[in-house]
Amino acid sequence: MRNSSLLSAFTMLGNYLTTGMRAVLRHKTHLALNLLGLTVGLASALLILLYVSYERGFDKMHPNAATTYRLEQFFIPMNQRFPVSSPAMKDLLQNYDDRIQVTRINTGAPALRLAGSSQQLTLEWPQSVEANITDFFHIDVLQGDLATALTQPNQIALSEREALRLFGNSTAVGQQIQLAEQRYTVSAIYRLPEQSHFQAGSLRRISDEVANSGLAMNNVYSYVALPADLNQQALLQQLTRQLNEQAYGDQKISELQLRALTDIHLRSNLAYEVKVNGSAGTVNICLLLAALLLLIAAINFINMSTARAAMRAKEVGVRKALGASRSQLFVQFMLESVLIASCAGLLAAVLVELVLPQFNLLVNRPLQLEYLGSFGWILLGSTLSVGLLAGVYPAVFISAFDAKKVLSGDFQRGNTAIWLRKGLLVLQGAITIGLLVGTVVLQQQLHLLQNQPTGYDRQARLMVNGIANEQLFWAENQS
């Protein structure tokens, strides 16, 4: 009996789909217009949501990302917050609770020379770190032994990109470089995730001089892994008091603060960041823009569906006369809506594939389409949302037709339907005009910033990095 009911339900669903496909294909012009509007709207929203998903996913791949924080300081006399702290804070943290794990990062490196060359170069994003850095950040070791570089003196690990820049290939293990008076051997090649605020062109063991600096010296980035049951507010209050007592003569100079690792990219825009971070405000604006684009696509579908309601009226009347219920007709029209949205979703995916390389250049992000990952869920969610949102009102409106009035020729649209359609048209027009005006204003502001007078002639100007002032401005310098 149960199998018979399931078979009947599947048979009815198949019948709905067959009838829906025939109804959709019967009006090819209407189908083409609907698909065009939905495809463009979905493709635009998908690109924006793909960017939003990428921005919100920063640093989530690292080990224990949910319980990892960066120790920061707010300097009261300067009224400014900085992402750096003292290396000596590690002892204070672990004396407070020995379950707290800490890793310290010191940035910078002297000029380098390759073995057998007198040409001076600079390392990009050079980092001196502790051996437990891999407990905090995901690092893919491509060649060699990373642990050796992080624990042994005169050993260094290079990122794949840095090895290629310095040596012309990514198989640089065993090569030697000169940093100031010390010669380093490349012992590992690694790769860091692009989707991380932490970047390092090279990794080497943090020096004892830096690691043993006093409390008043703020020259490291400190990352702490805290137990879930730890009272963070009490921790910060006690350590802030100890810091001010021991480093600043009991003056209220510094206030310790914590920032979640996964919040750094979007919610931290401090001086001395490792690299330029993103913006939570930009991400929220993008979410709003994607929602508006999906809403415009849905409204356009609703208006076109209700506009041809009269063409479906006789169909509804005949089917009701033959015994079809309103709920059956509602399901039928909803399936038609979801079917059209699904076709638009497939076309939108094709369009996104075509324009994604240009979009990546625009947003400066390496976005990728993972149909079994985040993009697949975004595509499925957006398609179903538009299909259901756009199909509800037409399905309710059309399935409510009275069979007697329709078949007798006494069919008239209600005032509610007319006013709703007019309201949707006005809303759609207002959103579209608002987006166009916003685009024009943004373009004008960008043009103004790019062409605003700087007070000097920007032609024939050079930006010089990595050269000491005494060498650059030496009166007898002929180079």
Steps between C-alpha positions, in 0.01 A plus 500: 500500500781740590696415183186562297462848655863587428466380141187711459677807642797457264267446206312819585826693537617372162169605350542848652849532353387382156206741499723780627757447225230501234347820641838671516602401146162598359581871536859526376517881488383530858745225602792676327425832669466336839823305455687812388394702804560220748834395347649851508370566852620164633842526333559848643390392848710182481816692421439737791413215741811310387710802598315531833552131576873532427540808722310343789704181479837658587714312754239231564728229364758543777519251792275596793401824322188537716702527824801695370541874560754771425622699799471873431563822695308824530742777595299749706724810452491450122135391490599237247495123478788290363525128412845459660597406854803418712677161470503489883119473499541129429628437853223708658236312301629155587554594865133600513389163359744236379239372252540815290707444187693791345698551181695816413584646159758770431503655155787647301844393383822665387593525135608173343751382244488172315804277533755599239337836426566852623153631407288600796137389510219510753275225629126544459299453821793353699383351830693374802280251684493241776501129434133462601382727216354192327265452798341835414525533121447251221825467303542255211859374484588433136867404540751452777456512877319803641575400861872537430454857378296590808731347760854516365710818461609609153214310338216660305182388322375678188153519359453352155454848353809640677719211385387557144573874529849454644626189324281471191352167611315356797755224570736712707565266794873506576559843348668765714426868562689764698300708752728772638796310651328162518468240229176301489424170330157444346366190673133503392256632241143561614169653395260706711129530421405808299189529717693604810597833653841352588750503216867404510749494216751336731502338844796470735555447871428805714820636652573470872549877514143563383346215701659626823406867458350685795137589555544854370617371160206445260643325198308173445159378392376270777233236427343317791289187516268528800311225681125518442422543872745787556359837611653729238395822671669402826811395309528834319440703814769322702759500222433866419562588864824297506620655171445858617662430839811327366559686171358850553549578868137434594373758250191428291679479166383180334183294501521142372229379262425183308380462143368169368718352225203472262410867557838645405449518124163678503504689828860611549648792312779603735844639434769230465265232370680217323317593180205712391183341633145501367195685628191369677309805373582411140387141554169615653441737207569213260248280685238775471579545130468126433164492683375795294605334175321178595194702604493683165524168314218354710278806455556491125393133497190576709395787274540294184315204651203708621494693170413184311256376761213544259667254263506236774149573626320262264756228574429538873124503441505181295726316744283602795191386312669164449557467875839662568524662845651837574789339689583283201502804271715691751759220500486491120576871461768492770673216316490706181663791683773282652556333162556836327724618787705178474555553128599861574737374772679271253533783247618733778772249597620497138502881494694514828758257358550732202538827689678374815857570375411866433314524832807365684709779348238754610487390866863380515403163647572143375135391504428145384185307422462190715173336405534250784600775741391852590408607147274199457308588816478865397370403155246256640381738773469799266317300232249346740450832682418684178285214370293477818482876564404578142254214471295535819282796404433395136415148623260633765353756261444271200386194695229713668307562176134402521426230239138612445591863433794414278308255281200732474721789380439706814868504602626822657814573698453621854612841615748341740685328216509819295631714786756236599632477145523878474676514837751238390567692178562819698727317746695336219544834325604676822764236584636506144521880492663501843766251387567700182531828692729336757720360221532840331577679828762237594663531159513879529651482850763253381585726205528797739740313730716385210526848349504721809801739506778371728696825523792374289563376149456123502675457166866390502482399869649184649415314819817368663493218757775324693774764457642689798459878497876563527552301179206652317580865584882483500621812318780316314291197411527439125286185485 
